[in-house]
Amino acid sequence: MIDIRMPRLSDTMEEGAIVAWHKKPGDAVEVGDVLVEIETDKATMEHEAYEAGTLHDILFPEGETVSIGTVIARIDDGRDHPVETSAEDGASPGTSPPATRSGPPAPGRAPASAPAPASPEGGTTSPSARRPLATPLVRRLARDNDIDLSEITGSGPGGRIVRVDIEKALARGAATTGHTAPPDSGSAAAPSEGGPTRATAVPFDTTRRVVSRRLTESSSSVPHFSVTAVADVEELLALRARINAELDTTGQRKVSLNDLIVRASAIALREHPGVNASYSEEGRGATLLHEHVNIGVAVASDHGLVVPVIADADRMTVSSIAVESRRLVGLAKDRKLSGADMTGGTFTISNLGMYQVERFTAIINPPEGAILAVGAALPEPVVVDDAVAVRHRIRCTLSADHRIIDGALAARFLSTLTSLLEHPLRIIA
């Protein structure tokens, strides 16, 4: 047998959700055949077979979330291999239990069977009274939402309770009572005048769980500080209009304001390599200065926040950045980003200007050392040549890891960035 394990499909992946099996037990499997679609913290990806044979069994059904390294299926290649149990069967991922044989027991030896646990009356406990079969994830969801697993019929193999069963139970509770958990009658808090608070629990999917964990770790373990600068982008907007007018005549895709900001940031990072850096625990601590300027662009999709990466942005033209950015955003919205599309980032830009947000601070995306939060280009009255004029201005806030980036370095980076935005011909030169 060949064990098919939950693969690591991204650098931040710790577990994956099985979206769809493309083969069923008994199907022939050739090298390169797509076995399963897996939802990671960043995208849904296809996992191919690396060896041929016949799919023997599937250990986790669709909708189940599994830790990396756990055996999720087995392929029979016609050879005799030791059989490994999955983490769900009691063995931790990556460990191999003693080899077992699939043939009959040795003569004179009866097959071993575990005795049923004794009941208080001295008999045996029926299987229905035993602990329900469920994964650690399902047990946590049940505990968080006050759901009794013994009252749920599992739809997984062998009656195993899977995440879909929990979601159905939550939906039933919301439909019948308006909330998923009964109010706590023993709570010291007084009830509201309108009666019990109504709420529906929406379980986190894989993306939201990982985003929650990583941002919590970043905000609690990385010493953040933020600095803000304002740039007059009147000339930048005019240049963008001229560029797009030219591109429109040739049928090429237009560039966005964010494309110009990505290009300007890449130039500024090349000039200030200390910002294009990461913190390392190596030795007594070290600053990793990256040779490439790979800018991640935060994308808010229907499935959660993802950060695809534009590699070597400092070596690309603005129009090339525009094409690559649209490709990545499209893949993100369709959950088709590959691992290569989301790895290797050295700096991130989060732009909420399209929502008319004036200014905000963002949380660093580890292991990167900084993130740029960009607000909207808004018209403001400013003094120009001793006269008041209305100009479009934009606020950029840099959040940085204070272990490797000091305030003065962050300020110099923003000074370079704002100068580029205010003199945009240097961005496209």
C-alpha positions as CSV (number, residue, x, y, z in Angstrom):
1,M,0.0,0.0,0.0
2,I,1.1,3.6,-0.7
3,D,0.0,6.2,1.9
4,I,-1.4,9.4,0.6
5,R,-0.7,12.1,3.2
6,M,-2.2,15.6,3.6
7,P,0.5,17.6,1.8
8,R,1.9,21.0,2.7
9,L,0.7,23.2,-0.1
10,S,1.8,26.6,1.2
11,D,4.5,27.9,3.6
12,T,1.9,28.7,6.3
13,M,-0.3,25.7,5.9
14,E,-0.8,23.5,9.0
15,E,-4.0,21.7,8.0
16,G,-6.2,21.3,4.9
17,A,-9.8,20.8,4.3
18,I,-10.8,18.1,1.8
19,V,-13.1,19.7,-0.8
20,A,-13.7,16.9,-3.3
21,W,-12.3,13.5,-4.1
22,H,-11.8,12.9,-7.8
23,K,-11.3,9.2,-7.4
24,K,-13.3,6.6,-5.5
25,P,-12.1,3.3,-4.0
26,G,-11.5,0.8,-6.7
27,D,-10.6,3.4,-9.4
28,A,-7.4,3.0,-11.3
29,V,-4.9,5.7,-10.5
30,E,-2.2,6.8,-13.0
31,V,0.8,9.1,-12.2
32,G,-0.4,12.7,-12.6
33,D,-4.1,11.9,-12.0
34,V,-5.8,14.5,-9.8
35,L,-6.8,12.6,-6.6
36,V,-8.3,15.3,-4.4
37,E,-9.0,19.0,-4.1
38,I,-7.7,20.5,-0.9
39,E,-8.6,23.9,0.6
40,T,-5.6,25.5,2.4
41,D,-5.4,28.7,4.3
42,K,-4.9,30.6,1.0
43,A,-6.6,28.7,-1.9
44,T,-8.1,25.5,-3.1
45,M,-5.5,23.4,-4.9
46,E,-5.5,20.0,-6.7
47,H,-3.2,17.2,-5.4
48,E,-2.0,14.7,-8.0
49,A,-0.9,11.1,-7.6
50,Y,2.9,10.5,-7.8
51,E,2.6,6.7,-8.1
52,A,0.2,4.4,-10.0
53,G,-2.1,1.7,-8.6
54,T,-5.7,1.3,-7.4
55,L,-7.3,3.6,-4.9
56,H,-7.8,1.2,-2.0
57,D,-9.6,3.4,0.6
58,I,-10.4,7.0,1.6
59,L,-9.8,7.7,5.2
60,F,-11.3,11.2,5.4
61,P,-14.5,12.3,3.6
62,E,-15.2,15.6,1.8
63,G,-15.6,18.4,4.2
64,E,-13.1,17.0,6.8
65,T,-10.1,19.1,8.0
66,V,-6.9,17.2,8.4
67,S,-3.4,18.1,9.7
68,I,-0.5,18.0,7.3
69,G,1.3,14.6,7.3
70,T,-1.9,12.7,8.2
71,V,-2.7,9.7,5.9
72,I,-5.9,10.6,4.0
73,A,-6.0,7.7,1.5
74,R,-4.2,4.6,0.4
75,I,-3.3,3.3,-3.1
76,D,-2.7,-0.4,-3.7
77,D,0.3,-0.8,-5.9
78,G,0.3,-4.6,-5.7
79,R,3.3,-4.7,-3.3
80,D,3.4,-5.5,0.4
81,H,4.0,-2.4,2.5
82,P,3.6,-1.8,6.3
83,V,0.3,-0.2,6.9
84,E,0.3,3.1,8.9
85,T,-2.5,4.5,10.8
86,S,-3.6,8.1,10.6
87,A,-3.6,10.6,13.4
88,E,-7.3,10.0,13.7
89,D,-6.7,6.4,14.4
90,G,-4.5,7.2,17.4
91,A,-1.0,7.6,15.9
92,S,0.6,11.0,15.4
93,P,1.3,12.2,11.9
94,G,4.7,11.0,10.6
95,T,4.9,8.0,13.0
96,S,4.8,4.4,11.9
97,P,3.1,1.7,14.0
98,P,4.2,-1.9,13.8
99,A,3.7,-3.5,10.5
100,T,0.5,-5.5,10.1
101,R,-0.5,-8.3,7.7
102,S,-3.7,-8.4,5.7
103,G,-3.9,-12.2,5.7
104,P,-5.6,-14.6,8.1
105,P,-4.3,-15.0,11.7
106,A,-1.7,-17.6,12.5
107,P,-3.0,-21.2,13.2
108,G,-4.1,-21.8,16.7
109,R,-4.4,-18.1,17.5
110,A,-7.7,-16.3,17.6
111,P,-8.0,-12.8,16.3
112,A,-7.5,-10.2,19.0
113,S,-10.5,-8.1,19.9
114,A,-10.8,-5.4,22.5
115,P,-13.3,-6.2,25.2
116,A,-16.3,-3.9,25.4
117,P,-16.2,-1.5,28.3
118,A,-18.2,-2.6,31.3
119,S,-21.4,-0.8,32.2
120,P,-22.2,0.1,35.9
121,E,-24.6,-2.8,36.0
122,G,-21.8,-5.2,35.2
123,G,-22.7,-5.8,31.5
124,T,-21.2,-4.3,28.5
125,T,-21.7,-0.9,27.0
126,S,-23.4,-0.8,23.7
127,P,-21.6,0.9,20.8
128,S,-24.2,3.7,20.8
129,A,-23.2,4.6,24.3
130,R,-19.5,5.0,23.5
131,R,-17.8,8.2,22.8
132,P,-19.0,9.5,19.4
133,L,-16.5,9.3,16.5
134,A,-15.3,12.8,15.7
135,T,-12.1,14.7,14.8
136,P,-10.5,17.2,17.2
137,L,-11.8,20.0,15.0
138,V,-15.4,18.8,15.2
139,R,-15.1,18.3,19.0
140,R,-13.8,21.9,19.4
141,L,-16.7,23.3,17.2
142,A,-19.2,21.3,19.2
143,R,-17.7,22.5,22.5
144,D,-17.6,26.2,21.3
145,N,-21.3,26.0,20.3
146,D,-22.7,23.9,23.2
147,I,-23.6,21.0,20.9
148,D,-24.0,17.5,22.3
149,L,-22.2,15.1,19.8
150,S,-24.2,12.2,21.1
151,E,-27.3,13.7,19.6
152,I,-25.8,14.0,16.1
153,T,-25.7,11.2,13.5
154,G,-22.4,11.3,11.7
155,S,-22.4,11.2,7.9
156,G,-18.7,10.2,7.6
157,P,-17.2,6.8,7.3
158,G,-18.3,4.5,10.1
159,G,-20.7,7.1,11.4
160,R,-17.9,9.6,12.0
161,I,-19.2,13.1,12.7
162,V,-17.6,15.6,10.3
163,R,-17.7,19.4,10.1
164,V,-20.7,19.4,7.7
165,D,-22.8,17.7,10.4
166,I,-21.9,20.4,12.9
167,E,-22.8,23.1,10.4
168,K,-26.2,21.4,9.7
169,A,-26.8,21.2,13.5
170,L,-26.1,24.9,13.8
171,A,-28.4,25.7,10.9
172,R,-31.2,23.7,12.5
173,G,-30.7,25.5,15.8
174,A,-30.8,28.9,14.2
175,A,-33.9,28.0,12.2
176,T,-35.9,26.8,15.1
177,T,-34.8,29.1,18.0
178,G,-33.1,32.1,16.4
179,H,-29.8,31.3,18.2
180,T,-27.5,28.4,18.3
181,A,-27.0,28.1,22.0
182,P,-29.6,28.5,24.8
183,P,-29.2,31.6,27.0
184,D,-27.2,30.9,30.2
185,S,-29.8,31.1,32.9
186,G,-27.0,31.1,35.5
187,S,-25.3,34.1,34.1
188,A,-24.9,37.1,36.4
189,A,-25.6,39.4,33.4
190,A,-29.2,40.8,33.3
191,P,-31.2,39.9,30.2
192,S,-31.9,42.6,27.7
193,E,-35.3,44.3,27.6
194,G,-36.0,42.5,24.2
195,G,-35.3,39.1,25.6
196,P,-32.3,36.8,25.0
197,T,-29.7,38.0,22.5
198,R,-30.2,36.2,19.1
199,A,-27.0,35.2,17.4
200,T,-26.0,32.6,14.8
201,A,-22.5,31.0,15.1
202,V,-20.7,30.8,11.7
203,P,-17.8,28.3,12.0
204,F,-14.5,29.5,10.7
205,D,-13.3,28.0,7.4
206,T,-9.7,27.1,6.9
207,T,-8.7,30.5,5.5
208,R,-10.4,32.4,8.4
209,R,-8.8,30.1,11.0
210,V,-5.3,30.6,9.7
211,V,-5.8,34.4,9.2
212,S,-7.0,34.6,12.8
213,R,-4.1,32.6,14.2
214,R,-1.4,34.4,12.2
215,L,-2.6,37.9,12.9
216,T,-3.0,37.1,16.6
217,E,0.6,35.8,16.7
218,S,1.8,38.8,14.7
219,S,0.1,41.4,16.9
220,S,1.2,39.7,20.1
221,S,4.7,38.7,19.3
222,V,6.0,41.4,16.9
223,P,6.7,44.8,18.4
224,H,4.7,47.0,15.9
225,F,5.1,50.7,15.4
226,S,3.5,52.9,12.8
227,V,4.4,56.1,11.0
228,T,2.2,58.1,8.5
229,A,3.1,60.4,5.6
230,V,0.9,62.4,3.3
231,A,1.6,62.7,-0.4
232,D,0.2,65.1,-3.0
233,V,-0.9,62.9,-5.8
234,E,-2.4,65.4,-8.2
235,E,0.3,64.9,-10.7
236,L,0.2,61.1,-10.2
237,L,-3.5,61.0,-11.1
238,A,-2.9,63.2,-14.1
239,L,-0.1,60.9,-15.3
240,R,-2.3,57.8,-14.8
241,A,-5.0,59.4,-16.9
242,R,-2.5,60.0,-19.7
243,I,-1.1,56.5,-19.5
244,N,-4.6,54.9,-19.6
245,A,-5.6,57.1,-22.6
246,E,-2.6,55.7,-24.5
247,L,-3.3,52.1,-23.4
248,D,-6.9,52.5,-24.4
249,T,-6.0,53.3,-28.0
250,T,-3.9,50.1,-28.2
251,G,-6.5,47.9,-26.5
252,Q,-4.2,47.2,-23.5
253,R,-5.4,46.9,-19.9
254,K,-5.4,50.1,-17.9
255,V,-3.3,50.7,-14.8
256,S,-4.7,51.4,-11.4
257,L,-3.5,53.8,-8.8
258,N,-2.5,50.8,-6.7
259,D,-0.3,49.6,-9.6
260,L,1.6,52.9,-9.5
261,I,1.9,52.6,-5.7
262,V,3.3,49.1,-6.0
263,R,5.9,50.2,-8.5
264,A,6.8,53.3,-6.3
265,S,7.1,51.1,-3.2
266,A,9.3,48.6,-5.0
267,I,11.7,51.5,-6.0
268,A,11.7,52.8,-2.4
269,L,12.4,49.3,-1.0
270,R,15.4,49.0,-3.4
271,E,16.7,52.3,-2.1
272,H,16.1,51.3,1.6
273,P,16.9,47.5,1.8
274,G,16.6,47.6,5.5
275,V,12.8,47.8,5.1
276,N,12.8,44.9,2.6
277,A,13.8,42.6,5.4
278,S,12.7,40.0,7.9
279,Y,13.6,39.2,11.5
280,S,15.4,35.9,12.2
281,E,15.9,34.1,15.5
282,E,19.3,32.9,14.2
283,G,22.0,33.2,16.8
284,R,21.2,36.2,19.0
285,G,18.9,37.6,16.4
286,A,19.5,38.8,12.9
287,T,18.1,40.9,10.1
288,L,17.5,39.1,6.8
289,L,18.0,41.5,3.9
290,H,16.2,40.1,0.9
291,E,17.8,40.2,-2.5
292,H,14.5,40.3,-4.3
293,V,11.7,42.8,-3.9
294,N,8.6,40.6,-3.9
295,I,5.5,42.7,-3.0
296,G,2.4,41.0,-1.6
297,V,-1.0,42.6,-2.4
298,A,-3.7,42.1,0.2
299,V,-6.9,40.9,-1.6
300,A,-10.3,40.7,0.1
301,S,-12.1,37.9,-1.6
302,D,-15.4,36.3,-0.7
303,H,-13.4,33.5,1.0
304,G,-11.3,35.7,3.2
305,L,-8.1,37.7,3.1
306,V,-5.3,36.3,0.8
307,V,-2.0,37.9,-0.2
308,P,-0.7,36.9,-3.6
309,V,2.8,38.1,-4.4
310,I,4.2,40.1,-7.3
311,A,7.7,38.9,-7.7
312,D,10.6,41.2,-8.6
313,A,8.2,44.2,-8.7
314,D,11.2,46.6,-8.9
315,R,12.2,45.1,-12.2
316,M,8.7,45.4,-13.8
317,T,7.1,48.2,-15.7
318,V,3.8,49.7,-14.4
319,S,1.8,48.0,-17.2
320,S,3.4,44.6,-16.4
321,I,2.5,45.1,-12.7
322,A,-1.0,45.9,-13.8
323,V,-1.3,42.7,-15.8
324,E,0.2,40.5,-13.1
325,S,-1.9,42.1,-10.4
326,R,-5.2,41.5,-12.3
327,R,-4.2,37.9,-12.9
328,L,-3.5,37.3,-9.2
329,V,-6.7,39.0,-8.1
330,G,-8.7,36.9,-10.5
331,L,-7.2,33.7,-9.3
332,A,-7.7,34.8,-5.7
333,K,-11.4,35.4,-6.2
334,D,-11.8,31.9,-7.9
335,R,-9.6,30.3,-5.2
336,K,-7.2,29.1,-7.8
337,L,-4.0,30.6,-6.5
338,S,-1.0,28.2,-6.5
339,G,1.5,27.9,-3.8
340,A,4.0,29.7,-6.0
341,D,1.6,32.7,-6.3
342,M,1.6,33.2,-2.5
343,T,5.1,32.5,-1.3
344,G,8.3,34.5,-1.1
345,G,6.8,37.9,-0.2
346,T,9.2,40.4,1.4
347,F,6.7,43.4,1.8
348,T,2.9,43.8,1.7
349,I,0.6,46.6,0.6
350,S,-2.9,46.8,1.9
351,N,-5.0,49.4,0.0
352,L,-8.5,50.4,1.3
353,G,-8.7,53.5,-0.8
354,M,-11.5,52.1,-3.0
355,Y,-13.7,52.1,0.2
356,Q,-13.0,55.8,0.8
357,V,-10.9,55.0,3.9
358,E,-8.8,57.9,4.7
359,R,-6.2,56.3,6.9
360,F,-5.6,53.0,8.8
361,T,-2.9,50.8,10.2
362,A,-2.3,47.2,9.2
363,I,-0.8,44.2,11.0
364,I,2.5,42.9,9.7
365,N,2.3,39.7,7.7
366,P,5.1,37.5,9.2
367,P,7.9,36.8,8.5
368,E,8.0,40.2,6.6
369,G,9.3,43.2,8.5
370,A,6.8,45.8,7.3
371,I,3.4,46.5,5.7
372,L,2.1,49.6,4.0
373,A,-1.5,50.7,4.5
374,V,-2.8,53.0,1.8
375,G,-5.9,55.3,2.1
376,A,-8.0,57.0,-0.5
377,A,-6.8,59.9,-2.7
378,L,-9.1,62.6,-1.4
379,P,-9.4,66.3,-2.4
380,E,-8.2,68.7,0.3
381,P,-7.6,72.4,0.6
382,V,-3.8,73.0,0.9
383,V,-1.5,75.9,0.6
384,V,0.3,76.1,-2.8
385,D,2.6,79.1,-3.6
386,D,1.0,81.1,-0.8
387,A,-2.5,80.4,-2.1
388,V,-5.1,77.9,-1.0
389,A,-5.9,75.2,-3.7
390,V,-7.7,71.9,-3.7
391,R,-5.4,69.0,-4.3
392,H,-5.8,65.2,-4.1
393,R,-3.7,63.8,-1.2
394,I,-3.1,60.3,0.0
395,R,-2.1,59.0,3.4
396,C,0.4,56.1,3.6
397,T,1.0,54.4,7.0
398,L,3.9,52.0,7.4
399,S,3.7,49.4,10.2
400,A,7.1,48.0,11.0
401,D,8.8,45.4,13.1
402,H,10.8,47.5,15.6
403,R,13.3,44.7,16.2
404,I,14.8,45.3,12.8
405,I,13.4,48.7,11.6
406,D,13.9,51.9,13.6
407,G,11.8,55.0,13.4
408,A,14.3,57.0,11.4
409,L,14.6,54.2,8.7
410,A,10.8,54.0,8.4
411,A,10.6,57.8,8.1
412,R,13.3,57.8,5.3
413,F,11.4,55.1,3.4
414,L,8.2,57.1,3.6
415,S,10.0,60.2,2.5
416,T,11.3,58.4,-0.6
417,L,7.9,56.9,-1.3
418,T,6.0,60.2,-1.0
419,S,8.6,62.0,-3.2
420,L,8.1,59.3,-5.9
421,L,4.3,59.7,-5.7
422,E,4.6,63.5,-6.0
423,H,7.1,63.3,-8.9
424,P,5.5,60.3,-10.8
425,L,7.8,60.4,-13.9
426,R,10.4,58.8,-11.7
427,I,8.1,55.9,-11.2
428,I,7.9,55.1,-14.9
429,A,11.4,56.2,-15.9
